[in-house]
Amino acid sequence: MDTFLSKDEQVNEPRKKSKIALFGLAFTGSVAIGLSVVTASFVSPALRRICLPFVPATDNQIKNVLKLCNKCSSKNTLVDLGSGDGRIVHAASNHGYLATGYELNPWLVLYSKVYSSFNRIQNTNFQRMDLWKADLSKFDNIVIFGVADMMDELSVKLEKEMRADSRVLACRFDVQRWTPIEEIQDGIDSVWLYTKESFNKKK
Ligand SMILES: C[S@@+](CC[C@H](N)C(=O)[O-])C[C@H]1O[C@@H](n2cnc3c(N)ncnc32)[C@H](O)[C@@H]1O
């Protein structure tokens, strides 16, 4: 015990130190729990039946998506299935589309919404939604940057739900069961455009 301290101070000093230790413990514990909660949202896709991780679209890929979208000017709603940080939705909105992002990861949904507000991007709508449970019948353009394993299963859902005049834009991985109406072959930035006509031309 420090001999320069008064009797009162000598009694209170250990209490102060244990309070600081408790505060330190609570703080590091909260940070650890917070980090685990955030990272769990990014790791959990790996535990799903179909693993669809967050891999953002490249600028070139977005350019190719918009190029194919713009081929049909009268269509105005767009959904990105698994919208990640919202970059396709934001770009589509800047090109005049009423753009929706369905994303499972709540932190990416939050980020996308904050980005829209900060950059005053209008006509965007981000929702925490499982793409397998989403109603796809209300969109003119349906964008998917998925993985090869999911494209067959997704095409079955699209065949049931897609409207007669809607289009599907598949990024990086095509739908093997369908024949594209148009495509931009550009390595990992390739994009395929499908309509209902594509179903009748199954390979
Ligand atoms: C390859 S990333 C594409 C991100 C974005 N579309 C882009 O091009 O930048 C796939 C996204 O789908 C999300 N995802 C995975 N499974 C999902 C599901 N069942 N429903 C909705 N989103 C999902 C992931 O969290 C990830 O952000």
The ligand as a MOL file (V3000), in Angstrom:
LIG
                    3D

  0  0  0     0  0            999 V3000
M  V30 BEGIN CTAB
M  V30 COUNTS 27 29 0 0 0
M  V30 BEGIN ATOM
M  V30 1 C -21.7600 -12.3310 -54.9450 0
M  V30 2 S -22.4520 -11.1680 -53.7670 0 CHG=1
M  V30 3 C -23.1320 -10.0070 -54.8880 0
M  V30 4 C -23.2870 -8.6360 -54.2710 0
M  V30 5 C -23.9100 -7.5820 -55.1930 0
M  V30 6 N -25.0430 -8.0870 -55.9400 0
M  V30 7 C -22.8790 -7.0430 -56.1670 0
M  V30 8 O -22.9660 -7.4770 -57.3330 0
M  V30 9 O -22.0230 -6.2630 -55.7800 0 CHG=-1
M  V30 10 C -23.8670 -12.1000 -53.1860 0
M  V30 11 C -24.6340 -11.4490 -52.0500 0
M  V30 12 O -25.7840 -12.2560 -51.7670 0
M  V30 13 C -26.0360 -12.2500 -50.3660 0
M  V30 14 N -26.8270 -13.4560 -50.0680 0
M  V30 15 C -26.3950 -14.7150 -49.8440 0
M  V30 16 N -27.4420 -15.5490 -49.6580 0
M  V30 17 C -28.5600 -14.7790 -49.7680 0
M  V30 18 C -29.9610 -15.0590 -49.6770 0
M  V30 19 N -30.4150 -16.3050 -49.4670 0
M  V30 20 N -30.8250 -14.0430 -49.8240 0
M  V30 21 C -30.3910 -12.7650 -50.0430 0
M  V30 22 N -29.0780 -12.4500 -50.1440 0
M  V30 23 C -28.1700 -13.4330 -50.0130 0
M  V30 24 C -24.6430 -12.2410 -49.7610 0
M  V30 25 O -24.6790 -11.7450 -48.4420 0
M  V30 26 C -23.8890 -11.3330 -50.7330 0
M  V30 27 O -23.9110 -10.0050 -50.3020 0
M  V30 END ATOM
M  V30 BEGIN BOND
M  V30 1 1 1 2
M  V30 2 1 2 3
M  V30 3 1 2 10
M  V30 4 1 3 4
M  V30 5 1 4 5
M  V30 6 1 5 6
M  V30 7 1 5 7
M  V30 8 2 7 8
M  V30 9 1 7 9
M  V30 10 1 10 11
M  V30 11 1 11 12
M  V30 12 1 11 26
M  V30 13 1 12 13
M  V30 14 1 13 14
M  V30 15 1 13 24
M  V30 16 1 14 15
M  V30 17 1 14 23
M  V30 18 2 15 16
M  V30 19 1 16 17
M  V30 20 1 17 18
M  V30 21 2 17 23
M  V30 22 1 18 19
M  V30 23 2 18 20
M  V30 24 1 20 21
M  V30 25 2 21 22
M  V30 26 1 22 23
M  V30 27 1 24 25
M  V30 28 1 24 26
M  V30 29 1 26 27
M  V30 END BOND
M  V30 END CTAB
M  END
